[in-house]
Amino acid sequence: MTSEPPPDGPLCPSARCEPDALLIGVVGTSGRVGHLTPAVPVDDSFVTKAREGRAPEKRFRFAQPCVEGQCRHWTGSRCGVIDAALSRDLESQESLPRCGIRPRCRWFAQSGAAACRVCPLVVTDVSAAPIET
């Protein structure tokens, strides 16, 4: 039996488009994520509409409670997604983007401001193979 993550625990900023997720950003034409503040709760009707056309995760960014060991990107002690993003030579921004989840963000808790600076460059790909760490 799997236990639910605590409602006030860390949030994964690269979640799937599902009811009860939070919409935290929109992927712009440049491929960068523009963050929404505050984050917007996602309901069934949004999910239905967003699933028309391309995968919603390629157009939007969502957050949900971090499930740690139940996620393919969990390394045993941390999120491998942000570690992989930080290991690449990405052209990050100087200032921190506005963010509706920073106080509860798994990536911010794990890697601080560096995670925030590359966050707009991360687009969720739910069809991708796990990141090799």
N, C-alpha and C positions, 0 to 999 in steps of 0.2 A: 504494500500500500504506500502510495506516494503522498507526502504531506504538501500542503499548499505553502508557497513562500509567504512570509509575513507581509501584510498590506503596507507596512511602512518600511520594508527592507529596500535594498538597492534595486534600481531599475536598469534593465538592459536597454540601451539606446539603439539597438539594431534588431528589433523584434518583428514578428509577422503581423500582417493586417488581419486582426481578429477582433471580435466584439470585446469590449472592455480594455483594449489597448489604448494608448495615448498617441495621438498624432502629434509628432514633435517637429516635423519639417517637411519641406517640399523640395524635390530635386529640380533644380533649374536647368535651363538649356545648356549652361556651361558644365553641367554634371555635378555642380556643388549643391549641397543641401542648404537651403535657407530655413533657419529655425523659426518655429512659431512660439511666441510667448504671450500668454500661457499655453501650455499643451492643451490639446482638445480631446476630450473623451470620444472614442469610436464606438458607434452602435451598429446593430445589424444592417440597417439601411445603408450606412456609409460603406460597410464591407461589401455588400451586394453591388453597389454602384461602382466602387473602386476596382472590383474584379473584372469589370468590363474592359476589354482591351489588354494592354500590357500588364504584367504582374504589378500589383500596387506597390510592392516593395522597391520596384525600380523607379517609381514616381514619387513616393513618399517615404518618410522615416517614421517608425513607430517605436514606442517603448512599452515594455511590460515588466513585471517583476522578474528579476534574474533568477533562473532556476539552477544555477551552478552546475552540479554534477549531472543533471539531466540534459545538458546542452552539449552538443558535439564540439563546441569551441572551448569548453572548460578544460583547463590544463591540470586540474587537481587542486589548484590554489588561486587561480586567476583567469581572467578572460583572455583567450588567445587572439581574439579579433583585434583588440586595440594594440596588443603587443606586436602583431603582424603589421598593422598600419604604421606604428611608430618605427619599426625596423626598416621600412622603405624610405627612400629619399624623397619624401613628398614635399611639395611646395606649400608649406602651411602658412597660415595667416599670422600676423603679428599680434593682433588683439584677440581677446576671447570673444567668440560669437555670443549673441544673446541666447539664452537657453532656458526652457521651461522646466527642466528636470535636474539641473546641475547638483542641487543639494542631495539628491538620491541617486545620481548616476554612477553605475558600476565603474565605467571607464574613468571618470573624474576621481572617484575614490581610490582607484588603483594607480593612476598615472598623473593625476593632477592637471595643471594647465596645459601640459604637452598634449594630453588626450583631447582637450577642448580645441586646440589649434588645428588638429588633423580631422576632427569629427566631421566637418562639412564635406570632406573628401570621401567619406565612407558611404557607399550605397549598398544596401542589403541585397544579396543575391541568394534567394532561398533555394535555387537549383544548384548552386556551386558545391563542389566537393569541400570537405573540411580543410581549413587552413593548416598547412604543415608547420609545426612549431619546433 
